[in-house]
Amino acid sequence: MNFFHFSSPQTFYPLAGRLAPWIAALAAVLCAVGLYIGFFVAPTDATQGEVYRIIFIHVPAAWMSMVIYMAMAFWSAIGLGLGTRLSFYMSRALAPTGAIFCFLALWTGALWGRPTWGTYWVWDARLTSQLLLLFLYFGFMALTSAIEDQRRADKAGAIIALVGAVNVPIIYFSVQWWNTLHQGSSVSLTKSPSMAMTMLWGMLIMALAAWAYSIAVTLWRVRSIILERERNTDWAKAEIAGATA
């Protein structure tokens, strides 16, 4: 199969439509299983008690907020380097989902911080850099929406995505580079996990659910963007006419 065949908006549009429902169904199943393990199977934490269970939402959301931004930077680089329209469409489609996960990570972190730290918010390196990531998402969406010339908007948004990508490793390594209240990583590729295996499985399944959800909604969103941006082409006119018939 020639995957470059799907680099065209016209050929990617039907593919996205076929894949999205299946991936969304997978996300729903994974989310149900992950939440069941996290809230009903995983044991109570010896130190934090029941409040730790917010980790099954907080950690996957934080991971996805960083992964999605790096995906935006990747597609932006491809768009600037190769001039592919679909790459810019993908960046725009990813941004709202990334912003939602970033906000969710900050919100659940605040709820978790109140009983464990005694406060909803501290201006330490991890939280501040995560907040900056949310502002980068907002800035990307605001700038690309404000510029009327879509080609200029694509390039301006791509520059923000690429420059802002520097913040992602800062978020990840902040607990190692600075003295912060935020705990270190519970999962690492270089050492054994510091949590019960049941907790780990619940969190990883929720992370997979977040991945699947992100892919599904991005595919649906990019279909809308494709129709909007390609509306003057014959194939897009036919799709729009068929949808409204």
Biotite code that builds the C-alpha atoms (Angstrom):
import biotite.structure as struc

atoms = struc.array([
    struc.Atom([0.000, 0.000, 0.000], chain_id="A", res_id=1, res_name="MET", atom_name="CA", element="C"),
    struc.Atom([1.293, 3.465, -0.911], chain_id="A", res_id=2, res_name="ASN", atom_name="CA", element="C"),
    struc.Atom([0.627, 5.587, 2.164], chain_id="A", res_id=3, res_name="PHE", atom_name="CA", element="C"),
    struc.Atom([1.616, 8.754, 0.294], chain_id="A", res_id=4, res_name="PHE", atom_name="CA", element="C"),
    struc.Atom([-1.598, 8.198, -1.632], chain_id="A", res_id=5, res_name="HIS", atom_name="CA", element="C"),
    struc.Atom([-3.449, 9.407, 1.481], chain_id="A", res_id=6, res_name="PHE", atom_name="CA", element="C"),
    struc.Atom([-1.463, 12.647, 1.736], chain_id="A", res_id=7, res_name="SER", atom_name="CA", element="C"),
    struc.Atom([-4.083, 14.275, -0.460], chain_id="A", res_id=8, res_name="SER", atom_name="CA", element="C"),
    struc.Atom([-7.122, 15.733, 1.332], chain_id="A", res_id=9, res_name="PRO", atom_name="CA", element="C"),
    struc.Atom([-9.391, 14.098, -1.238], chain_id="A", res_id=10, res_name="GLN", atom_name="CA", element="C"),
    struc.Atom([-8.109, 10.586, -0.541], chain_id="A", res_id=11, res_name="THR", atom_name="CA", element="C"),
    struc.Atom([-7.632, 11.057, 3.216], chain_id="A", res_id=12, res_name="PHE", atom_name="CA", element="C"),
    struc.Atom([-11.185, 12.323, 3.757], chain_id="A", res_id=13, res_name="TYR", atom_name="CA", element="C"),
    struc.Atom([-12.970, 8.975, 3.165], chain_id="A", res_id=14, res_name="PRO", atom_name="CA", element="C"),
    struc.Atom([-10.245, 7.047, 5.000], chain_id="A", res_id=15, res_name="LEU", atom_name="CA", element="C"),
    struc.Atom([-10.721, 9.214, 8.085], chain_id="A", res_id=16, res_name="ALA", atom_name="CA", element="C"),
    struc.Atom([-14.460, 8.651, 7.889], chain_id="A", res_id=17, res_name="GLY", atom_name="CA", element="C"),
    struc.Atom([-14.025, 4.876, 7.847], chain_id="A", res_id=18, res_name="ARG", atom_name="CA", element="C"),
    struc.Atom([-11.486, 4.731, 10.680], chain_id="A", res_id=19, res_name="LEU", atom_name="CA", element="C"),
    struc.Atom([-12.957, 7.227, 13.150], chain_id="A", res_id=20, res_name="ALA", atom_name="CA", element="C"),
    struc.Atom([-16.021, 5.223, 14.327], chain_id="A", res_id=21, res_name="PRO", atom_name="CA", element="C"),
    struc.Atom([-13.987, 2.076, 14.971], chain_id="A", res_id=22, res_name="TRP", atom_name="CA", element="C"),
    struc.Atom([-11.310, 3.956, 16.889], chain_id="A", res_id=23, res_name="ILE", atom_name="CA", element="C"),
    struc.Atom([-13.977, 5.802, 18.885], chain_id="A", res_id=24, res_name="ALA", atom_name="CA", element="C"),
    struc.Atom([-15.584, 2.480, 19.835], chain_id="A", res_id=25, res_name="ALA", atom_name="CA", element="C"),
    struc.Atom([-12.178, 1.190, 20.931], chain_id="A", res_id=26, res_name="LEU", atom_name="CA", element="C"),
    struc.Atom([-11.697, 4.337, 23.042], chain_id="A", res_id=27, res_name="ALA", atom_name="CA", element="C"),
    struc.Atom([-15.052, 3.787, 24.764], chain_id="A", res_id=28, res_name="ALA", atom_name="CA", element="C"),
    struc.Atom([-14.230, 0.169, 25.598], chain_id="A", res_id=29, res_name="VAL", atom_name="CA", element="C"),
    struc.Atom([-10.749, 1.001, 26.870], chain_id="A", res_id=30, res_name="LEU", atom_name="CA", element="C"),
    struc.Atom([-12.087, 3.892, 28.959], chain_id="A", res_id=31, res_name="CYS", atom_name="CA", element="C"),
    struc.Atom([-14.738, 1.677, 30.561], chain_id="A", res_id=32, res_name="ALA", atom_name="CA", element="C"),
    struc.Atom([-12.181, -1.018, 31.385], chain_id="A", res_id=33, res_name="VAL", atom_name="CA", element="C"),
    struc.Atom([-9.611, 1.486, 32.653], chain_id="A", res_id=34, res_name="GLY", atom_name="CA", element="C"),
    struc.Atom([-12.077, 3.307, 34.898], chain_id="A", res_id=35, res_name="LEU", atom_name="CA", element="C"),
    struc.Atom([-13.376, 0.023, 36.292], chain_id="A", res_id=36, res_name="TYR", atom_name="CA", element="C"),
    struc.Atom([-9.858, -1.099, 37.181], chain_id="A", res_id=37, res_name="ILE", atom_name="CA", element="C"),
    struc.Atom([-8.916, 2.304, 38.541], chain_id="A", res_id=38, res_name="GLY", atom_name="CA", element="C"),
    struc.Atom([-11.964, 2.867, 40.725], chain_id="A", res_id=39, res_name="PHE", atom_name="CA", element="C"),
    struc.Atom([-13.064, -0.638, 41.693], chain_id="A", res_id=40, res_name="PHE", atom_name="CA", element="C"),
    struc.Atom([-10.135, -3.047, 41.330], chain_id="A", res_id=41, res_name="VAL", atom_name="CA", element="C"),
    struc.Atom([-6.966, -1.096, 42.169], chain_id="A", res_id=42, res_name="ALA", atom_name="CA", element="C"),
    struc.Atom([-6.140, -1.104, 45.897], chain_id="A", res_id=43, res_name="PRO", atom_name="CA", element="C"),
    struc.Atom([-6.235, 1.944, 48.144], chain_id="A", res_id=44, res_name="THR", atom_name="CA", element="C"),
    struc.Atom([-2.915, 3.775, 48.293], chain_id="A", res_id=45, res_name="ASP", atom_name="CA", element="C"),
    struc.Atom([-1.163, 3.366, 51.646], chain_id="A", res_id=46, res_name="ALA", atom_name="CA", element="C"),
    struc.Atom([-0.110, 7.024, 51.796], chain_id="A", res_id=47, res_name="THR", atom_name="CA", element="C"),
    struc.Atom([-2.761, 9.055, 49.951], chain_id="A", res_id=48, res_name="GLN", atom_name="CA", element="C"),
    struc.Atom([-5.805, 6.878, 50.495], chain_id="A", res_id=49, res_name="GLY", atom_name="CA", element="C"),
    struc.Atom([-8.610, 7.052, 47.950], chain_id="A", res_id=50, res_name="GLU", atom_name="CA", element="C"),
    struc.Atom([-7.734, 10.494, 46.604], chain_id="A", res_id=51, res_name="VAL", atom_name="CA", element="C"),
    struc.Atom([-4.890, 9.040, 44.554], chain_id="A", res_id=52, res_name="TYR", atom_name="CA", element="C"),
    struc.Atom([-7.447, 7.530, 42.137], chain_id="A", res_id=53, res_name="ARG", atom_name="CA", element="C"),
    struc.Atom([-7.531, 10.827, 40.281], chain_id="A", res_id=54, res_name="ILE", atom_name="CA", element="C"),
    struc.Atom([-4.233, 9.610, 38.804], chain_id="A", res_id=55, res_name="ILE", atom_name="CA", element="C"),
    struc.Atom([-6.199, 7.474, 36.336], chain_id="A", res_id=56, res_name="PHE", atom_name="CA", element="C"),
    struc.Atom([-7.473, 10.660, 34.698], chain_id="A", res_id=57, res_name="ILE", atom_name="CA", element="C"),
    struc.Atom([-4.743, 13.150, 35.553], chain_id="A", res_id=58, res_name="HIS", atom_name="CA", element="C"),
    struc.Atom([-1.724, 11.244, 34.249], chain_id="A", res_id=59, res_name="VAL", atom_name="CA", element="C"),
    struc.Atom([-3.191, 10.166, 30.870], chain_id="A", res_id=60, res_name="PRO", atom_name="CA", element="C"),
    struc.Atom([-4.457, 13.727, 30.331], chain_id="A", res_id=61, res_name="ALA", atom_name="CA", element="C"),
    struc.Atom([-1.025, 15.187, 31.096], chain_id="A", res_id=62, res_name="ALA", atom_name="CA", element="C"),
    struc.Atom([0.682, 12.679, 28.809], chain_id="A", res_id=63, res_name="TRP", atom_name="CA", element="C"),
    struc.Atom([-1.702, 13.378, 25.934], chain_id="A", res_id=64, res_name="MET", atom_name="CA", element="C"),
    struc.Atom([-1.398, 17.151, 26.298], chain_id="A", res_id=65, res_name="SER", atom_name="CA", element="C"),
    struc.Atom([2.330, 16.794, 25.571], chain_id="A", res_id=66, res_name="MET", atom_name="CA", element="C"),
    struc.Atom([2.029, 14.088, 22.920], chain_id="A", res_id=67, res_name="VAL", atom_name="CA", element="C"),
    struc.Atom([-0.576, 16.032, 20.955], chain_id="A", res_id=68, res_name="ILE", atom_name="CA", element="C"),
    struc.Atom([1.496, 19.205, 20.992], chain_id="A", res_id=69, res_name="TYR", atom_name="CA", element="C"),
    struc.Atom([4.489, 17.298, 19.645], chain_id="A", res_id=70, res_name="MET", atom_name="CA", element="C"),
    struc.Atom([2.222, 15.813, 16.974], chain_id="A", res_id=71, res_name="ALA", atom_name="CA", element="C"),
    struc.Atom([1.166, 19.350, 16.057], chain_id="A", res_id=72, res_name="MET", atom_name="CA", element="C"),
    struc.Atom([4.818, 20.349, 15.785], chain_id="A", res_id=73, res_name="ALA", atom_name="CA", element="C"),
    struc.Atom([5.520, 17.287, 13.626], chain_id="A", res_id=74, res_name="PHE", atom_name="CA", element="C"),
    struc.Atom([2.711, 18.038, 11.182], chain_id="A", res_id=75, res_name="TRP", atom_name="CA", element="C"),
    struc.Atom([3.682, 21.717, 11.153], chain_id="A", res_id=76, res_name="SER", atom_name="CA", element="C"),
    struc.Atom([7.249, 20.808, 10.213], chain_id="A", res_id=77, res_name="ALA", atom_name="CA", element="C"),
    struc.Atom([5.995, 18.543, 7.431], chain_id="A", res_id=78, res_name="ILE", atom_name="CA", element="C"),
    struc.Atom([3.676, 21.277, 6.212], chain_id="A", res_id=79, res_name="GLY", atom_name="CA", element="C"),
    struc.Atom([6.405, 23.923, 6.137], chain_id="A", res_id=80, res_name="LEU", atom_name="CA", element="C"),
    struc.Atom([8.962, 21.582, 4.622], chain_id="A", res_id=81, res_name="GLY", atom_name="CA", element="C"),
    struc.Atom([6.859, 19.856, 1.981], chain_id="A", res_id=82, res_name="LEU", atom_name="CA", element="C"),
    struc.Atom([3.995, 22.318, 1.583], chain_id="A", res_id=83, res_name="GLY", atom_name="CA", element="C"),
    struc.Atom([1.324, 19.645, 2.107], chain_id="A", res_id=84, res_name="THR", atom_name="CA", element="C"),
    struc.Atom([-2.077, 21.136, 2.894], chain_id="A", res_id=85, res_name="ARG", atom_name="CA", element="C"),
    struc.Atom([-3.219, 18.094, 4.857], chain_id="A", res_id=86, res_name="LEU", atom_name="CA", element="C"),
    struc.Atom([-0.351, 18.559, 7.330], chain_id="A", res_id=87, res_name="SER", atom_name="CA", element="C"),
    struc.Atom([-1.629, 21.998, 8.290], chain_id="A", res_id=88, res_name="PHE", atom_name="CA", element="C"),
    struc.Atom([-5.170, 20.637, 8.528], chain_id="A", res_id=89, res_name="TYR", atom_name="CA", element="C"),
    struc.Atom([-3.972, 17.952, 10.931], chain_id="A", res_id=90, res_name="MET", atom_name="CA", element="C"),
    struc.Atom([-2.255, 20.529, 13.149], chain_id="A", res_id=91, res_name="SER", atom_name="CA", element="C"),
    struc.Atom([-5.447, 22.528, 13.409], chain_id="A", res_id=92, res_name="ARG", atom_name="CA", element="C"),
    struc.Atom([-7.528, 19.429, 14.075], chain_id="A", res_id=93, res_name="ALA", atom_name="CA", element="C"),
    struc.Atom([-5.255, 18.332, 16.917], chain_id="A", res_id=94, res_name="LEU", atom_name="CA", element="C"),
    struc.Atom([-5.134, 21.646, 18.787], chain_id="A", res_id=95, res_name="ALA", atom_name="CA", element="C"),
    struc.Atom([-8.586, 21.675, 20.478], chain_id="A", res_id=96, res_name="PRO", atom_name="CA", element="C"),
    struc.Atom([-8.169, 18.134, 21.792], chain_id="A", res_id=97, res_name="THR", atom_name="CA", element="C"),
    struc.Atom([-4.712, 18.938, 23.106], chain_id="A", res_id=98, res_name="GLY", atom_name="CA", element="C"),
    struc.Atom([-6.056, 22.034, 24.848], chain_id="A", res_id=99, res_name="ALA", atom_name="CA", element="C"),
    struc.Atom([-8.847, 19.996, 26.476], chain_id="A", res_id=100, res_name="ILE", atom_name="CA", element="C"),
    struc.Atom([-6.374, 17.424, 27.800], chain_id="A", res_id=101, res_name="PHE", atom_name="CA", element="C"),
    struc.Atom([-4.048, 20.176, 29.029], chain_id="A", res_id=102, res_name="CYS", atom_name="CA", element="C"),
    struc.Atom([-6.876, 21.889, 30.911], chain_id="A", res_id=103, res_name="PHE", atom_name="CA", element="C"),
    struc.Atom([-8.017, 18.532, 32.293], chain_id="A", res_id=104, res_name="LEU", atom_name="CA", element="C"),
    struc.Atom([-4.484, 17.812, 33.540], chain_id="A", res_id=105, res_name="ALA", atom_name="CA", element="C"),
    struc.Atom([-4.311, 21.189, 35.300], chain_id="A", res_id=106, res_name="LEU", atom_name="CA", element="C"),
    struc.Atom([-7.820, 20.893, 36.774], chain_id="A", res_id=107, res_name="TRP", atom_name="CA", element="C"),
    struc.Atom([-7.408, 17.351, 38.094], chain_id="A", res_id=108, res_name="THR", atom_name="CA", element="C"),
    struc.Atom([-3.946, 18.255, 39.333], chain_id="A", res_id=109, res_name="GLY", atom_name="CA", element="C"),
    struc.Atom([-5.446, 21.114, 41.350], chain_id="A", res_id=110, res_name="ALA", atom_name="CA", element="C"),
    struc.Atom([-8.079, 18.802, 42.811], chain_id="A", res_id=111, res_name="LEU", atom_name="CA", element="C"),
    struc.Atom([-5.363, 16.303, 43.684], chain_id="A", res_id=112, res_name="TRP", atom_name="CA", element="C"),
    struc.Atom([-3.062, 18.976, 45.093], chain_id="A", res_id=113, res_name="GLY", atom_name="CA", element="C"),
    struc.Atom([-5.549, 20.361, 47.623], chain_id="A", res_id=114, res_name="ARG", atom_name="CA", element="C"),
    struc.Atom([-5.651, 17.270, 49.905], chain_id="A", res_id=115, res_name="PRO", atom_name="CA", element="C"),
    struc.Atom([-2.023, 16.253, 49.299], chain_id="A", res_id=116, res_name="THR", atom_name="CA", element="C"),
    struc.Atom([-0.189, 19.608, 49.198], chain_id="A", res_id=117, res_name="TRP", atom_name="CA", element="C"),
    struc.Atom([-2.716, 21.709, 51.111], chain_id="A", res_id=118, res_name="GLY", atom_name="CA", element="C"),
    struc.Atom([-3.242, 24.053, 48.132], chain_id="A", res_id=119, res_name="THR", atom_name="CA", element="C"),
    struc.Atom([-4.796, 23.968, 44.686], chain_id="A", res_id=120, res_name="TYR", atom_name="CA", element="C"),
    struc.Atom([-1.876, 25.699, 42.980], chain_id="A", res_id=121, res_name="TRP", atom_name="CA", element="C"),
    struc.Atom([1.806, 26.477, 43.414], chain_id="A", res_id=122, res_name="VAL", atom_name="CA", element="C"),
    struc.Atom([4.049, 28.289, 40.968], chain_id="A", res_id=123, res_name="TRP", atom_name="CA", element="C"),
    struc.Atom([6.569, 25.510, 40.622], chain_id="A", res_id=124, res_name="ASP", atom_name="CA", element="C"),
    struc.Atom([8.299, 24.441, 37.404], chain_id="A", res_id=125, res_name="ALA", atom_name="CA", element="C"),
    struc.Atom([5.984, 21.560, 36.453], chain_id="A", res_id=126, res_name="ARG", atom_name="CA", element="C"),
    struc.Atom([2.713, 23.407, 36.964], chain_id="A", res_id=127, res_name="LEU", atom_name="CA", element="C"),
    struc.Atom([3.926, 26.667, 35.437], chain_id="A", res_id=128, res_name="THR", atom_name="CA", element="C"),
    struc.Atom([5.303, 25.001, 32.305], chain_id="A", res_id=129, res_name="SER", atom_name="CA", element="C"),
    struc.Atom([2.066, 22.989, 31.954], chain_id="A", res_id=130, res_name="GLN", atom_name="CA", element="C"),
    struc.Atom([0.068, 26.227, 32.212], chain_id="A", res_id=131, res_name="LEU", atom_name="CA", element="C"),
    struc.Atom([2.315, 27.724, 29.542], chain_id="A", res_id=132, res_name="LEU", atom_name="CA", element="C"),
    struc.Atom([1.442, 24.765, 27.323], chain_id="A", res_id=133, res_name="LEU", atom_name="CA", element="C"),
    struc.Atom([-2.246, 25.610, 27.676], chain_id="A", res_id=134, res_name="LEU", atom_name="CA", element="C"),
    struc.Atom([-1.509, 29.201, 26.632], chain_id="A", res_id=135, res_name="PHE", atom_name="CA", element="C"),
    struc.Atom([0.422, 27.901, 23.618], chain_id="A", res_id=136, res_name="LEU", atom_name="CA", element="C"),
    struc.Atom([-2.609, 25.879, 22.570], chain_id="A", res_id=137, res_name="TYR", atom_name="CA", element="C"),
    struc.Atom([-4.844, 28.921, 22.978], chain_id="A", res_id=138, res_name="PHE", atom_name="CA", element="C"),
    struc.Atom([-2.361, 31.088, 21.093], chain_id="A", res_id=139, res_name="GLY", atom_name="CA", element="C"),
    struc.Atom([-2.169, 28.627, 18.204], chain_id="A", res_id=140, res_name="PHE", atom_name="CA", element="C"),
    struc.Atom([-5.951, 28.421, 17.867], chain_id="A", res_id=141, res_name="MET", atom_name="CA", element="C"),
    struc.Atom([-6.459, 32.169, 18.250], chain_id="A", res_id=142, res_name="ALA", atom_name="CA", element="C"),
    struc.Atom([-3.772, 33.094, 15.709], chain_id="A", res_id=143, res_name="LEU", atom_name="CA", element="C"),
    struc.Atom([-4.852, 30.623, 13.042], chain_id="A", res_id=144, res_name="THR", atom_name="CA", element="C"),
    struc.Atom([-8.451, 31.782, 13.422], chain_id="A", res_id=145, res_name="SER", atom_name="CA", element="C"),
    struc.Atom([-7.612, 35.504, 13.380], chain_id="A", res_id=146, res_name="ALA", atom_name="CA", element="C"),
    struc.Atom([-5.646, 35.582, 10.106], chain_id="A", res_id=147, res_name="ILE", atom_name="CA", element="C"),
    struc.Atom([-7.988, 35.665, 7.110], chain_id="A", res_id=148, res_name="GLU", atom_name="CA", element="C"),
    struc.Atom([-5.426, 34.439, 4.589], chain_id="A", res_id=149, res_name="ASP", atom_name="CA", element="C"),
    struc.Atom([-5.476, 30.722, 5.320], chain_id="A", res_id=150, res_name="GLN", atom_name="CA", element="C"),
    struc.Atom([-2.014, 30.044, 3.912], chain_id="A", res_id=151, res_name="ARG", atom_name="CA", element="C"),
    struc.Atom([-0.497, 32.742, 6.089], chain_id="A", res_id=152, res_name="ARG", atom_name="CA", element="C"),
    struc.Atom([-2.482, 31.445, 9.059], chain_id="A", res_id=153, res_name="ALA", atom_name="CA", element="C"),
    struc.Atom([-1.141, 27.930, 8.461], chain_id="A", res_id=154, res_name="ASP", atom_name="CA", element="C"),
    struc.Atom([2.455, 29.128, 8.415], chain_id="A", res_id=155, res_name="LYS", atom_name="CA", element="C"),
    struc.Atom([2.025, 31.386, 11.446], chain_id="A", res_id=156, res_name="ALA", atom_name="CA", element="C"),
    struc.Atom([0.435, 28.572, 13.429], chain_id="A", res_id=157, res_name="GLY", atom_name="CA", element="C"),
    struc.Atom([3.200, 26.194, 12.366], chain_id="A", res_id=158, res_name="ALA", atom_name="CA", element="C"),
    struc.Atom([5.844, 28.573, 13.707], chain_id="A", res_id=159, res_name="ILE", atom_name="CA", element="C"),
    struc.Atom([4.063, 28.756, 17.080], chain_id="A", res_id=160, res_name="ILE", atom_name="CA", element="C"),
    struc.Atom([3.804, 24.973, 17.198], chain_id="A", res_id=161, res_name="ALA", atom_name="CA", element="C"),
    struc.Atom([7.488, 24.483, 16.418], chain_id="A", res_id=162, res_name="LEU", atom_name="CA", element="C"),
    struc.Atom([8.747, 27.150, 18.820], chain_id="A", res_id=163, res_name="VAL", atom_name="CA", element="C"),
    struc.Atom([6.403, 26.017, 21.580], chain_id="A", res_id=164, res_name="GLY", atom_name="CA", element="C"),
    struc.Atom([7.603, 22.421, 21.263], chain_id="A", res_id=165, res_name="ALA", atom_name="CA", element="C"),
    struc.Atom([10.652, 23.468, 23.298], chain_id="A", res_id=166, res_name="VAL", atom_name="CA", element="C"),
    struc.Atom([8.327, 23.664, 26.311], chain_id="A", res_id=167, res_name="ASN", atom_name="CA", element="C"),
    struc.Atom([7.393, 19.968, 26.186], chain_id="A", res_id=168, res_name="VAL", atom_name="CA", element="C"),
    struc.Atom([10.755, 18.559, 27.371], chain_id="A", res_id=169, res_name="PRO", atom_name="CA", element="C"),
    struc.Atom([10.825, 21.315, 29.991], chain_id="A", res_id=170, res_name="ILE", atom_name="CA", element="C"),
    struc.Atom([7.514, 19.982, 31.360], chain_id="A", res_id=171, res_name="ILE", atom_name="CA", element="C"),
    struc.Atom([8.745, 16.403, 31.318], chain_id="A", res_id=172, res_name="TYR", atom_name="CA", element="C"),
    struc.Atom([12.139, 17.004, 32.937], chain_id="A", res_id=173, res_name="PHE", atom_name="CA", element="C"),
    struc.Atom([11.079, 19.832, 35.268], chain_id="A", res_id=174, res_name="SER", atom_name="CA", element="C"),
    struc.Atom([10.855, 17.533, 38.301], chain_id="A", res_id=175, res_name="VAL", atom_name="CA", element="C"),
    struc.Atom([14.469, 16.470, 37.678], chain_id="A", res_id=176, res_name="GLN", atom_name="CA", element="C"),
    struc.Atom([15.921, 19.880, 36.851], chain_id="A", res_id=177, res_name="TRP", atom_name="CA", element="C"),
    struc.Atom([14.284, 21.851, 39.659], chain_id="A", res_id=178, res_name="TRP", atom_name="CA", element="C"),
    struc.Atom([13.112, 21.298, 43.232], chain_id="A", res_id=179, res_name="ASN", atom_name="CA", element="C"),
    struc.Atom([9.331, 21.041, 42.867], chain_id="A", res_id=180, res_name="THR", atom_name="CA", element="C"),
    struc.Atom([6.374, 19.899, 44.943], chain_id="A", res_id=181, res_name="LEU", atom_name="CA", element="C"),
    struc.Atom([5.228, 17.723, 42.060], chain_id="A", res_id=182, res_name="HIS", atom_name="CA", element="C"),
    struc.Atom([6.230, 14.103, 42.478], chain_id="A", res_id=183, res_name="GLN", atom_name="CA", element="C"),
    struc.Atom([8.546, 12.375, 40.024], chain_id="A", res_id=184, res_name="GLY", atom_name="CA", element="C"),
    struc.Atom([7.420, 9.909, 37.374], chain_id="A", res_id=185, res_name="SER", atom_name="CA", element="C"),
    struc.Atom([5.801, 6.727, 38.665], chain_id="A", res_id=186, res_name="SER", atom_name="CA", element="C"),
    struc.Atom([6.494, 5.004, 35.324], chain_id="A", res_id=187, res_name="VAL", atom_name="CA", element="C"),
    struc.Atom([9.932, 4.904, 33.737], chain_id="A", res_id=188, res_name="SER", atom_name="CA", element="C"),
    struc.Atom([11.612, 2.933, 30.967], chain_id="A", res_id=189, res_name="LEU", atom_name="CA", element="C"),
    struc.Atom([14.796, 2.598, 33.017], chain_id="A", res_id=190, res_name="THR", atom_name="CA", element="C"),
    struc.Atom([13.421, 1.303, 36.338], chain_id="A", res_id=191, res_name="LYS", atom_name="CA", element="C"),
    struc.Atom([10.568, -0.699, 37.796], chain_id="A", res_id=192, res_name="SER", atom_name="CA", element="C"),
    struc.Atom([7.271, 1.152, 38.362], chain_id="A", res_id=193, res_name="PRO", atom_name="CA", element="C"),
    struc.Atom([6.735, 2.560, 41.860], chain_id="A", res_id=194, res_name="SER", atom_name="CA", element="C"),
    struc.Atom([3.102, 1.470, 42.051], chain_id="A", res_id=195, res_name="MET", atom_name="CA", element="C"),
    struc.Atom([1.090, -1.743, 42.273], chain_id="A", res_id=196, res_name="ALA", atom_name="CA", element="C"),
    struc.Atom([0.672, -3.556, 38.967], chain_id="A", res_id=197, res_name="MET", atom_name="CA", element="C"),
    struc.Atom([-3.104, -3.186, 39.152], chain_id="A", res_id=198, res_name="THR", atom_name="CA", element="C"),
    struc.Atom([-2.710, 0.587, 39.430], chain_id="A", res_id=199, res_name="MET", atom_name="CA", element="C"),
    struc.Atom([-0.223, 0.571, 36.554], chain_id="A", res_id=200, res_name="LEU", atom_name="CA", element="C"),
    struc.Atom([-2.501, -1.454, 34.277], chain_id="A", res_id=201, res_name="TRP", atom_name="CA", element="C"),
    struc.Atom([-5.437, 0.821, 35.014], chain_id="A", res_id=202, res_name="GLY", atom_name="CA", element="C"),
    struc.Atom([-3.415, 3.923, 34.219], chain_id="A", res_id=203, res_name="MET", atom_name="CA", element="C"),
    struc.Atom([-1.930, 2.459, 31.021], chain_id="A", res_id=204, res_name="LEU", atom_name="CA", element="C"),
    struc.Atom([-5.335, 1.349, 29.753], chain_id="A", res_id=205, res_name="ILE", atom_name="CA", element="C"),
    struc.Atom([-6.689, 4.839, 30.409], chain_id="A", res_id=206, res_name="MET", atom_name="CA", element="C"),
    struc.Atom([-3.715, 6.230, 28.495], chain_id="A", res_id=207, res_name="ALA", atom_name="CA", element="C"),
    struc.Atom([-4.572, 3.986, 25.538], chain_id="A", res_id=208, res_name="LEU", atom_name="CA", element="C"),
    struc.Atom([-8.176, 5.177, 25.781], chain_id="A", res_id=209, res_name="ALA", atom_name="CA", element="C"),
    struc.Atom([-6.964, 8.782, 25.644], chain_id="A", res_id=210, res_name="ALA", atom_name="CA", element="C"),
    struc.Atom([-4.856, 7.944, 22.575], chain_id="A", res_id=211, res_name="TRP", atom_name="CA", element="C"),
    struc.Atom([-7.783, 6.312, 20.803], chain_id="A", res_id=212, res_name="ALA", atom_name="CA", element="C"),
    struc.Atom([-10.139, 9.167, 21.718], chain_id="A", res_id=213, res_name="TYR", atom_name="CA", element="C"),
    struc.Atom([-7.663, 11.747, 20.450], chain_id="A", res_id=214, res_name="SER", atom_name="CA", element="C"),
    struc.Atom([-7.206, 9.949, 17.137], chain_id="A", res_id=215, res_name="ILE", atom_name="CA", element="C"),
    struc.Atom([-10.955, 9.505, 16.611], chain_id="A", res_id=216, res_name="ALA", atom_name="CA", element="C"),
    struc.Atom([-11.984, 13.095, 17.321], chain_id="A", res_id=217, res_name="VAL", atom_name="CA", element="C"),
    struc.Atom([-9.040, 14.422, 15.317], chain_id="A", res_id=218, res_name="THR", atom_name="CA", element="C"),
    struc.Atom([-10.110, 12.365, 12.309], chain_id="A", res_id=219, res_name="LEU", atom_name="CA", element="C"),
    struc.Atom([-13.662, 13.664, 12.588], chain_id="A", res_id=220, res_name="TRP", atom_name="CA", element="C"),
    struc.Atom([-12.480, 17.228, 13.066], chain_id="A", res_id=221, res_name="ARG", atom_name="CA", element="C"),
    struc.Atom([-10.028, 17.117, 10.175], chain_id="A", res_id=222, res_name="VAL", atom_name="CA", element="C"),
    struc.Atom([-12.841, 15.937, 7.889], chain_id="A", res_id=223, res_name="ARG", atom_name="CA", element="C"),
    struc.Atom([-14.736, 19.128, 8.707], chain_id="A", res_id=224, res_name="SER", atom_name="CA", element="C"),
    struc.Atom([-11.626, 21.225, 8.134], chain_id="A", res_id=225, res_name="ILE", atom_name="CA", element="C"),
    struc.Atom([-10.970, 19.494, 4.808], chain_id="A", res_id=226, res_name="ILE", atom_name="CA", element="C"),
    struc.Atom([-14.484, 20.204, 3.549], chain_id="A", res_id=227, res_name="LEU", atom_name="CA", element="C"),
    struc.Atom([-14.229, 23.828, 4.669], chain_id="A", res_id=228, res_name="GLU", atom_name="CA", element="C"),
    struc.Atom([-10.829, 24.437, 3.091], chain_id="A", res_id=229, res_name="ARG", atom_name="CA", element="C"),
    struc.Atom([-11.467, 22.398, -0.063], chain_id="A", res_id=230, res_name="GLU", atom_name="CA", element="C"),
    struc.Atom([-15.044, 23.592, -0.562], chain_id="A", res_id=231, res_name="ARG", atom_name="CA", element="C"),
    struc.Atom([-14.296, 25.090, -3.995], chain_id="A", res_id=232, res_name="ASN", atom_name="CA", element="C"),
    struc.Atom([-13.112, 21.764, -5.442], chain_id="A", res_id=233, res_name="THR", atom_name="CA", element="C"),
    struc.Atom([-15.502, 19.529, -7.356], chain_id="A", res_id=234, res_name="ASP", atom_name="CA", element="C"),
    struc.Atom([-15.109, 16.534, -5.043], chain_id="A", res_id=235, res_name="TRP", atom_name="CA", element="C"),
    struc.Atom([-15.760, 18.612, -1.909], chain_id="A", res_id=236, res_name="ALA", atom_name="CA", element="C"),
    struc.Atom([-18.835, 20.187, -3.508], chain_id="A", res_id=237, res_name="LYS", atom_name="CA", element="C"),
    struc.Atom([-20.115, 16.691, -4.251], chain_id="A", res_id=238, res_name="ALA", atom_name="CA", element="C"),
    struc.Atom([-19.504, 15.567, -0.659], chain_id="A", res_id=239, res_name="GLU", atom_name="CA", element="C"),
    struc.Atom([-21.279, 18.623, 0.753], chain_id="A", res_id=240, res_name="ILE", atom_name="CA", element="C"),
    struc.Atom([-24.193, 18.177, -1.653], chain_id="A", res_id=241, res_name="ALA", atom_name="CA", element="C"),
    struc.Atom([-24.470, 14.507, -0.700], chain_id="A", res_id=242, res_name="GLY", atom_name="CA", element="C"),
    struc.Atom([-24.438, 15.316, 3.018], chain_id="A", res_id=243, res_name="ALA", atom_name="CA", element="C"),
    struc.Atom([-27.162, 17.939, 2.713], chain_id="A", res_id=244, res_name="THR", atom_name="CA", element="C"),
    struc.Atom([-29.341, 15.997, 0.286], chain_id="A", res_id=245, res_name="ALA", atom_name="CA", element="C"),
])
